[in-house]
Amino acid sequence: MDSPPSETTGTATRSASRRQAHRRRNLTVLGVLIVALALLVGGAWRLVLPLFQEAGEEPITDYSGPGSGSVAVVVTDPAPDAIAAVLDQADVVATAEAFVAAYEENDRASAIQPGSYTLTQQMRAADAVLALLDPANRADRTLTIPPGWRVQQIVAKIAEVMGVPVADVSAALAAIPLPEGAVGGIEGWLYAQAYSIAPDDTVEAVLQRMVDRTVEVLDELEVPVADRGRLVIRASIVEAEVTDVEDRGRVARVLTNRLEGCADVGPLLQMNSTVAYGLDKAVTDLTLDDLTNTETPFNTYVVEGLPPTAINSPSITSLEAALAPPDGSWCYFVTVNPETGETLFTDDPAEHEQNRARYREWLEAWREQQSAAAEDPTTEGEG
């Protein structure tokens, strides 16, 4: 028969259990201390590291290059910090700081333009700057619309730049809603400037951007919505008639004076530019019969007041001139030499007739010169 455990044996067992529990507690405390120490050291290093970097003891991280693969990036803000953030996010450069440093070391870096680019990933920052300066890396295209262009010219240019049929652009244009305040049609509301066309841009998006830009400019000029249609029409006539900034203001004043009724012509504007638009001609191709006998809404020699729509996309200077023309009593003007832009203004009908005679002399000489050049075989193929 087994004997019962002695008191000594029970005491020994309890002591061993206490030692094991104590050892576990010590190990737990040690683990906590190790974790705390690691966190403390890591936090201290994060605080101290920038001090070394500021002192120049830690170099800016940069890829060694040349990189691999490709990625599309869009630069909207040409400031170096903004570009650096975009490239860092796309892993084109290792750090934004590296790009900013490389940008500051390149004298041509300020020529980097907003747009879409296709770049290699993990490049040296200096190579990234060069890549952005290389037009071959541009993924977008530039659409440039000069002031004074008509809708049909703009449609053709969009088709050319975007590689689509003219009919598709015309169809897209017909679907664009007229902005508030527009009169008669879309002519005059496709703002003339340079546009960056991204690879995924649609024709509709580009056309809408042009209309929206016109609205933005009119907002900036604080033009009331109710006045915008007539203002754009007047500005388009100013744009077509003269090029000199001061002359544009004077032409705008002539328009105002004519609309208010000049003595011998009343509210007839008598603008060659509007007649030419209605006949789809150049001003220099107009005949006397065109001015006096053609019946279009744009013949301001026979139809009083403004034409039904604008006749081109006016520039900001023409819009400003039409918005606030200078004081003056002029009722007449004529550009006596379109090649130099010399334009004469007067409020005297007799003086105006003399100025018109000067223009007719220039026009006759110009047409003779054009005819001679067309007949001379040595000029064939010249621009």
Number of C-alpha atoms within 10 A of each C-alpha: 3 4 5 6 8 8 8 8 9 10 10 10 10 10 10 11 11 11 11 11 11 12 12 12 12 12 12 12 11 12 12 12 12 12 11 12 12 12 12 11 12 12 11 11 12 10 11 11 13 13 13 12 12 10 10 10 11 12 11 14 14 18 18 12 16 12 16 12 9 14 14 16 19 17 19 13 14 16 14 20 14 14 23 27 18 18 26 19 13 18 17 29 30 23 19 24 19 20 28 20 15 18 23 14 12 12 8 12 17 14 10 21 16 16 21 21 22 17 23 23 23 23 23 22 29 21 18 24 25 16 19 23 17 12 11 10 16 22 17 20 15 14 19 15 20 15 21 23 21 21 19 12 12 22 20 16 17 22 17 13 13 20 9 13 13 16 12 14 22 17 12 18 18 13 11 14 12 15 18 11 16 24 22 13 15 20 22 28 27 26 28 24 14 12 16 16 21 18 11 8 12 14 21 16 13 21 21 21 15 19 20 16 17 23 22 13 14 19 13 9 13 10 14 11 14 12 13 21 22 19 22 30 28 26 32 29 28 30 30 23 24 21 17 14 12 13 20 26 26 27 30 25 25 27 29 20 20 23 17 13 16 20 12 10 16 15 21 21 27 21 21 22 23 29 27 21 19 17 16 10 13 12 17 13 10 15 10 8 8 16 18 13 11 16 16 15 16 27 28 24 22 17 16 18 19 21 22 14 22 29 28 30 31 30 22 18 19 30 25 17 25 28 20 12 20 16 10 14 16 19 26 26 22 24 18 20 17 16 9 9 15 14 19 17 20 17 16 12 14 10 15 18 14 10 20 17 14 15 18 13 12 15 17 11 12 15 13 11 11 11 11 12 14 12 10 9 9 9 11 10 6 6 4
